[in-house]
Amino acid sequence: ISACLVGSEMCIRDSYYIIPSIDEITEFMDSEGRCFVPNFTIGRRGYGNVYFDEEIDVSGLNIDEICHFRNKEIILYQDDDNKPPVGEGLNRRAQVTLDQIWPHDKNTHEPIKDPERLEALGYEAKLRRICEKRGTRFLEYRPESGSCVFKVDHFSKYTLSDSDEDDESEPRADPKKAKLIQNGKKPEVQTILAPSEGMQRLRQQESTFYLGQHAGQRSFQSCK
């Protein structure tokens, strides 16, 4: 059941929360219906939160429509046509925390949560690079909760997706190759001749030589 702040359009869905609470926010409302709140925070349990470090007027804000936390993603103002200018409403600088951000083991498909393994993967450095690419400022990574914390200057959609993780996670072992190794057999390397090389060998067998003929390169089919 959503809880609504009397005198405004602010609504909070289940699993979402705000700080200060709705009961506490009523104490900030003035006689003109404005509600300037310091350190305003919106969060969704298990997904993350967004924190505004400046005092903002939250009266009339419909949090249900504005703020959406999804897996490794936060969206404020889905519809750009209804987004206020930068510095108005919630379209302003803020600190974002996205939870449960872990790389996945390519073999088990389970999240990698061990701090030492994450350090060996250089995962924090990778998140830093992703934040820079997204135009945000990386602050910290907390391996125990998988929380990535970064700052933004304005809002639209910010995502730390699985496709980003695939760039630098541990390589997938070839199951056929692994089975051969377990059985004590050395995997064979298959040699594939380019067409030009096969033709050259045929010509060499016929003892015919052509000036300007270049042998094709030998390529190897590797197992990833």
RASUL-V411105 format. One record per residue. RES is the residue in one small letter. SS is DSSP state (2 for helix, 1 for strand, 0 for the rest). OMEGA is omega as a letter, one per 40 degrees, with the letter a starting at -180 (NA if undefined). NEAR is the number of other C-alpha atoms within 12 Angstrom. Layout:
res | ss | omega | near
RES | SS | OMEGA | NEAR
RES | SS | OMEGA | NEAR
//
This chain:
res | ss | omega | near
i | 0 | i | 9
s | 0 | i | 17
a | 1 | a | 22
c | 1 | i | 26
l | 0 | a | 27
v | 0 | i | 19
g | 0 | i | 22
s | 0 | i | 22
e | 0 | a | 20
m | 0 | i | 30
c | 1 | a | 29
i | 1 | i | 28
r | 0 | i | 24
d | 0 | a | 15
s | 0 | i | 21
y | 1 | i | 29
y | 1 | i | 32
i | 1 | i | 35
i | 1 | e | 23
p | 0 | i | 23
s | 0 | a | 24
i | 2 | i | 32
d | 2 | a | 15
e | 2 | a | 17
i | 2 | i | 31
t | 2 | a | 24
e | 2 | a | 18
f | 2 | a | 24
m | 1 | a | 24
d | 0 | a | 16
s | 0 | a | 11
e | 0 | i | 11
g | 0 | i | 19
r | 0 | a | 21
c | 1 | a | 30
f | 1 | a | 27
v | 1 | i | 28
p | 0 | i | 19
n | 0 | a | 22
f | 0 | a | 31
t | 1 | i | 32
i | 1 | a | 40
g | 1 | i | 35
r | 1 | a | 31
r | 0 | i | 22
g | 0 | a | 22
y | 0 | i | 30
g | 1 | a | 37
n | 1 | i | 37
v | 1 | a | 42
y | 1 | i | 31
f | 0 | a | 35
d | 0 | i | 20
e | 0 | a | 21
e | 0 | a | 23
i | 1 | i | 29
d | 1 | a | 27
v | 0 | a | 40
s | 0 | i | 29
g | 0 | a | 25
l | 0 | i | 30
n | 0 | a | 26
i | 2 | i | 35
d | 2 | a | 29
e | 2 | a | 22
i | 2 | a | 32
c | 1 | i | 38
h | 1 | i | 34
f | 1 | i | 35
r | 1 | a | 27
n | 0 | i | 22
k | 0 | a | 33
e | 1 | i | 30
i | 1 | i | 33
i | 1 | i | 33
l | 1 | a | 37
y | 0 | i | 30
q | 0 | a | 22
d | 0 | a | 15
d | 2 | a | 16
d | 2 | a | 9
n | 2 | a | 16
k | 0 | i | 23
p | 0 | i | 21
p | 0 | i | 16
v | 0 | a | 18
g | 0 | i | 19
e | 1 | a | 19
g | 0 | i | 32
l | 0 | i | 41
n | 1 | a | 30
r | 0 | a | 28
r | 0 | a | 27
a | 1 | i | 32
q | 1 | a | 34
v | 1 | i | 44
t | 1 | i | 40
l | 1 | a | 43
d | 0 | i | 32
q | 0 | i | 30
i | 0 | i | 37
w | 0 | i | 40
p | 0 | a | 38
h | 1 | i | 31
d | 0 | a | 24
k | 0 | a | 22
n | 0 | a | 16
t | 0 | a | 12
h | 0 | i | 15
e | 0 | i | 12
p | 1 | i | 25
i | 0 | a | 29
k | 0 | a | 24
d | 0 | a | 21
p | 2 | a | 21
e | 2 | i | 14
r | 2 | i | 20
l | 2 | i | 29
e | 2 | i | 21
a | 2 | i | 17
l | 2 | a | 25
g | 0 | a | 22
y | 2 | i | 35
e | 2 | i | 31
a | 2 | i | 20
k | 2 | i | 29
l | 2 | i | 40
r | 2 | i | 25
r | 2 | i | 23
i | 2 | i | 27
c | 2 | i | 29
e | 2 | i | 19
k | 2 | i | 16
r | 0 | a | 23
g | 0 | i | 20
t | 0 | a | 29
r | 1 | a | 25
f | 1 | i | 27
l | 1 | a | 23
e | 1 | i | 23
y | 1 | a | 30
r | 1 | a | 25
p | 0 | a | 28
e | 0 | i | 18
s | 0 | a | 23
g | 0 | a | 31
s | 1 | i | 29
c | 1 | a | 40
v | 1 | i | 34
f | 1 | i | 36
k | 1 | i | 30
v | 1 | i | 32
d | 0 | i | 22
h | 0 | a | 29
f | 0 | i | 37
s | 0 | i | 31
k | 1 | i | 27
y | 1 | a | 37
t | 1 | i | 35
l | 0 | a | 38
s | 0 | i | 25
d | 2 | i | 23
s | 2 | i | 14
d | 2 | a | 24
e | 2 | a | 29
d | 2 | a | 20
d | 0 | a | 19
e | 0 | i | 25
s | 0 | a | 28
e | 0 | a | 24
p | 0 | i | 17
r | 0 | i | 19
a | 0 | i | 17
d | 0 | a | 16
p | 2 | i | 15
k | 2 | i | 17
k | 2 | i | 20
a | 2 | a | 18
k | 2 | i | 14
l | 2 | i | 14
i | 2 | i | 15
q | 2 | i | 12
n | 0 | i | 11
g | 0 | i | 10
k | 0 | i | 12
k | 0 | a | 13
p | 0 | i | 19
e | 0 | i | 14
v | 0 | a | 13
q | 0 | i | 12
t | 1 | i | 14
i | 1 | a | 16
l | 1 | i | 18
a | 0 | a | 17
p | 2 | a | 16
s | 2 | a | 17
e | 2 | i | 20
g | 2 | i | 19
m | 2 | a | 20
q | 2 | i | 24
r | 2 | i | 20
l | 2 | a | 15
r | 2 | i | 16
q | 2 | i | 15
q | 2 | i | 11
e | 0 | a | 11
s | 0 | i | 10
t | 0 | a | 13
f | 0 | i | 16
y | 0 | i | 13
l | 0 | i | 8
g | 0 | i | 7
q | 0 | a | 15
h | 0 | i | 16
a | 0 | i | 21
g | 0 | a | 16
q | 0 | i | 15
r | 1 | i | 16
s | 1 | a | 14
f | 1 | i | 13
q | 0 | a | 13
s | 0 | i | 14
c | 0 | i | 16
k | 0 | NA | 13
//
